Structure formats: structure tokens, C-alpha cells
Amino acid sequence: MIRAVLFDLDGTLADTALDLGNALNALLAENGRPAQPESATRPIASHGARGLIRLGFGIEGDHPDFPTLRARYLDLYDAHFENNPILFPGVPELIASLAEQDIPWGIVTNKPERFTHRLLPLLPFPSAPAVVVSGDTAGAPKPDPRPMLYACEVLDIPPEHCLYLGDAERDIEAGRKVGMKTLIANWGYIAENDNPEAWGADGAIEHPLDLIAHL
């Protein structure tokens, strides 16, 4: 029996891809590199700074320039992230439905706390989340299981009675590690070279309200 629903944030509840991409393009401009179109940045947005820097600069996290680029990217995102965030169509109705059923909901995101807690008040959720876990809340980000376990501890609900919805492989991996039911948000930031069928989720949905059938 599902007693709580947890969500990823970027690409699942909120469409923040434009601001994430704009921050990358500001960083690229500072470094004399060409801008990336939204068609390139949107599918990568769920991978955060690491994925976007890989897209723009062709380097991985172990490259010596990565920490400096990441720090600067986050500062630039700090100046962009309040511009265009919106909830995906159907999300407010889903949250309202959960409230009507007395099912608490929460957010487990890899977004740093400095952004999460400034972004959430800008989003018109019909009710407040019962728990919010950011990438730096529990000691490690997803796919580490600690953020999921932290959320369950706050809710006082065992993982096996929670459903997690996300749009990235690490979301599904983290949920599976703790025994949650997992669903893929097919409207999210899923790249052409991703293989959601291999992630091991319990299912996938095309619209937020489709989640109700899985409760």
C-alpha cells in the first residue's frame, strides 16, 4: 500500500531547463565558446552541472578544470534560476489529488539546498511538501540511497510504502535500492542516448495524473 509519494524536482515537477541552459551559455560565453541551443541542453538538464558542463566543454568530473567550472556555473545559475521555472501541466492537479486522499508528498532532488529552498516558493504547489531533501542534505546525492532513507525517516513511513517518481536513471536506482516503488516521468529530461527501459522501474507514465492509478 502506497502511503506517501516522493518526487524528483527538475524535469519531474518543475520545468527549469531554460534557466539551467541559460546559465551554461553564460559560462560558455565567458570562456569564448559557442552557445548551446535549448534542444541540446533540455535533454541534459536533469544531469545538472556535471552533465551540462560535459555538454559544453567536453570534460568529465575528474578533469582538473571541472571544479572551477562547476563553481562558476552554480554562481551563474544563481543569477538565472528565478527567471522561467514553471510546474509541468498536471502537477498542481496531482498534488491536489494527493492532498484529497491524505497522502503526504515530498521532494528528493540533487539540486543544492541553496537553490531548492529559494525555488520552491516560486512554484504554485496547492499544498506544501511534507519533506524536502536536496543533494547536500543527507551526506550524498542520488543514486546514493541516503536521501531516500532520510525522507522516509522524516515522514515516518517505510520505503516499501513510498512511491518515487523521477526522470533520470539515478532516481530509479536510488528508489530501488531502498525498496520503493519507482516510476519514470516520460515528460522529463530524457536524452536520446538514455535507455529508460533498462533502468528497472516499476513503470512509466506520460502525464502526472497517470500516477494516481499506481497508488
N, C-alpha and C positions, 0 to 999 in steps of 0.2 A: 504494500500500500504506500503510495506517494504522499508524504506529509509536508514536504517543502520543495520548492523549485529554486534552483540556483542558475545564474546566467553569466556568461561572458559579457563584456561591455561593448568594446569596439567591434563592429561587424555583426553583432548579435542583437543587442538592444538599441545601440546608437550608431548612426552613420557619421563617423568622424573622418572618413577617408580624405575629404578635400583638405581639411586643416593639416592632417598628417603629411599629405603630399606637398602642400604649400611650404611647410617647414623644411622638407627635404630640398625643395627647389631653392629656397633661400640659402641653404647650406651649399648647394651646388654653385649658386651664383657667386658666393663668397670665395669659392675655390676655382673659379673660372671654368666650370663645367656646364654643359648644356642642361636645360631643364628637362624633367621627365613629364610626359603627358599624364593626365588622370587615368587614362586607360592602362597605363603601366603601373602607377602607384596604387590604385584601388585594390587590385587583387593581392598586393603585398602588404597592405596596411595592417592586417591582423598580426603580422610578424613584428610589428613595432620598429623601434630604431634599428635593431640589428638587420632586419630584412630590408628596410628602406636604404640603409647605408650600403648594404650589399648591392642593391639595385643601382644606386647612383655612383658608387665608387668602385665596385667590383672587388671588395675585400670582405673577409670574414672577421669574426670577433677576435681571433688570435693575431690579427695584423697589428703591428706596433702603432699605427695611426688610428686604430679604431677607438680607443678610449677617448682621445681628444675630440674626434669627430662626433662620437656619441654625446659627450657632454655639451658640445656646441649645438648639436641637433636639439637636445632637450631644452636648451635655453631659447632657441628659435621657436620651437613648438610652444613654449611658454607664452610667446608673443602672438601666436596664431590660433590656439586651440579653442578660444571662445567665439570664433567668427561664424562658423557654419554647422555646429552639431545639431542633429535632429534625431528624434526617435523614428525607427523604421515603422512604416504603416502596419497597424495591427498590434503594436506593442502596448499602447495605452489600454486598448480593449482587453488584451490578455492579462495585464496586471490587474485591471478592474475585476475580471472574472475570477482571478485567484483570490482577491480580497472577498468577493461574494461567497466563495467556498471556504473562507477562513484558512487558506493555505498560505503560510508565510513565504516570502520570496527574498532572494538576496543576490548579491553580485560577487563573483570571484574573477578578478581581472589581473592581468600582468601589468597594467598601467601603474606607474609610480603613484604613491599616495598624494604627492604634491599636485598632481593633475586630477586624480579621481575625485577628491573631495571638493575641488573647485568646479569640476564639470557637472557633477550630479545635480546641483541646484539649478542649473540651466536647462535641465531636461524635464519636461512636463509629465512626470510619472503621477498617476492618480493616487498612489499611496507610496509611502516611504519604504525602502528596503529594510528588512529586519537585520541584515548583516551586510557589511561591505568589506571585502578583503582585496587589497591591492597587491601588486607584485612584490612589494617590500614590507608587507605586513607580517608574514609568518616565517620569515627567515630564508625563503627561497620561492621563486615563481613557479607556476605550472611549466612543465609537466610534473614537477615535484608534488607529491600528494599533500604536503603540509598545508597549503592554502585551503584545500577542500576539507581537511580534518578540522582546521581552525574554524571554518564556517559552521560545520556541524556542531562543534563544541559550543559556539555562541548560541546556536539555535536550540541546542539540547535535543537534537534529532539524529539518530544513527544514519550513517551514509547510505545504507541499504534502503532507507525510506526517503531518499532525496533523488530528484531528477536534475541533471545538469545539461544545459543547452549551450553549445558553442559552435564556432565556425572554423576552428583550427584543430589540427591533429593533437597538439599538446592539451587542448581542452578535453578531448575524448580520452586521451591517455591518463590524464590526472584523475578524471572521474572513474575510469575503470579500475585504477589502482586501489581505490578505496571502496569499491563495490557499489557505486552509484549507477542508476540507470542513466544512459547518455544518449543525447540526440544531437544531430548536426543541423545547424541553421543554414539551409541551402541558399538563402538570400545574402549570406555574408561574404567575406573577403576570401574567396576560394580561388586559387590560381589555377591556370590550365594544367600545370605540371603536378598539382596536388592529386591525390588518389583517395578521396574520402571513403570509397568502398572498402579500402584496406585498413581503415582506422579502427574497426571493431566496435563501432557504435551500435546501440540497440535499434537505431532507426534514424531517419532524416525527415525533415519537414520543409515544406515550401513556403509556409506563411506562419507567423507567430501563433495565430489562433488554432492552427493544427495541433499545437501542443496539448490542448485540452483533452483530446482523445487518448492521450498517453498517461493521463493521471490515474 
